[in-house]
Amino acid sequence: MADSQFARPELPQLIATIRSDLLTRFQQDVVLRRMDAEVYSRVQAAAVHTLYGYIDYLARNMLPDMCDEDWLYRHARIKRCPRKNAVSAKGFARWDGIAGTPEIPAGTQIQRDDQVTFTTLQTVKASGGLLRVPVIADVAGT
């Protein structure tokens, strides 16, 4: 996910800062009696670290350019711009260096190396070593 540019302190840094804050509030003679300050500093640092994480999460999702998919749907709904349904891609399949004048009939299924399939839309004959046939993807969104 994209970086929100929010400066989130590391947990050890938070522990050290909170420990220092707690210990500076005590006089030197009571520091030994207050050694549970280490426990307090770790507990508070963990809580603050969690809050920083949530603030970072909110900062990333406030604007639609870096947000999660769920937040993107919400941004779209707020702007009354719902997500469009997937449609089958249309285009042309092209082969160069074809010998002769082979013909590909309409409705022929063509498969790419990545197993995506397309169906030809019309019957086409090769000419001049070139075969260019209009196709539509068999699966919407591909």
N, C-alpha and C positions, 0 to 999 in steps of 0.2 A: 504494500500500500504506500501511497505517496507520503512524504514527510510533511507534517503540518507546520514545521518551523517553531513548534512549541518547545521551549527549553524545559525538559523534565529532569530534575536532579536524580542521580543514582541513589539507591537505597543506602549504601554505606555513607555517602555524603550527607544524607538526611539524618542518619543516626548520629554522626559526629556533630552536626550542627545543633541538633536538639539536645544531645548530651552536654555540649558546651554551654548552651543557653541555660539548662537546668543547673549545672554546677556553678556557673558564675553568679547565680542568685543566692547561693549559700555562702556563709562565712567559712573561712578555712577550717575552723574547729568543728563544724557540724558536717563537713563533707563525709567523714568516715561513718557517721551515723546515718547518712542518707545514700548509702551505696545502692539502694534500690533505684536510684536515678538512672542507672544503666538499663534496668528493665523498663522504666517509664520511657526512656528515650527510644528504645527499640520498638515498643508498642506504638508510640506516637508516630515514629518514622514510618512504620508499616501502614498506618492509617493514612498518613499524608501522602505516601507513595501511591496508594490506591486512588486517592482523590486526584493526584496529578495524572494518573493513567486515564481516569474518566474525563478530565479536562482535555487531555490530548485527543481522546476518542471524539469528543464533541467538536474540538477544533477542526479535526479532519473531515467531519461530516456536516459542518455548518453550510458549506458551499457545495454545489453539485459537481464541481470539477474533480474533487478528490474523495467523494463520499462512497460509502458501501452501496451495494445494489438496493437494499431495503430503503436506505435513505434517499437514493436516487428516485425510486418510485414515489416516495413522499414528496420530494421537491416537484416532481412532475404533476402530482395530484394537486398540489397547492397552486400551481400555475395553470391548472386545467389543461394539461398536455399529457394525456394517458399514453402508455406504451403501445406502440403499434404491434399487431400480430406479425409473426414471421411470414415471409412470402418466399416462394421458390425463385431463385435467381435465374435470369435469362441472359443469354449471350450467344457467342459463337464458338464452336470448336473448329480448329484449323490445323490442317496437315499440309506441309510443303513437300515437294519432291515426289509426288504421286505419279507412278508410271501408268499410262493408259488413261481410261476414263471410267473408273469404277463409280457405281451409284450407291448411295446410302438411302434406303427408304425411310419415310416418316415413321415414327414410333420405334425406331431402333434404339436400344439401350447401350450407352457408352459408359465405360468405367475408367476412372483415373487410377493412377498408381496408389493413391491413398484410400481406395475403395469407395469413393463418392461416385454416385451414378447420375447420369443425365439421360434424357430422352430427346431424340431428334424431333423437330417440329414439322419439317417438310422434307420431301425427297430432293436430293441434290446430287448432281454429277460433277466429277472432277474435271477441270479444264486447265490446260497450261501447266500441269504439275501441281496444281493447288486445289485443295478440297476444303471448302468453308461451309459449315452447316449450322443452322440455328438450333440451339438446344435449350432445355429447361431442366433445372435441378429436380431430382425425384423427391428430395426431402426439403421441406421449407426451412429457411434459415441457413442453407449451405450455398 
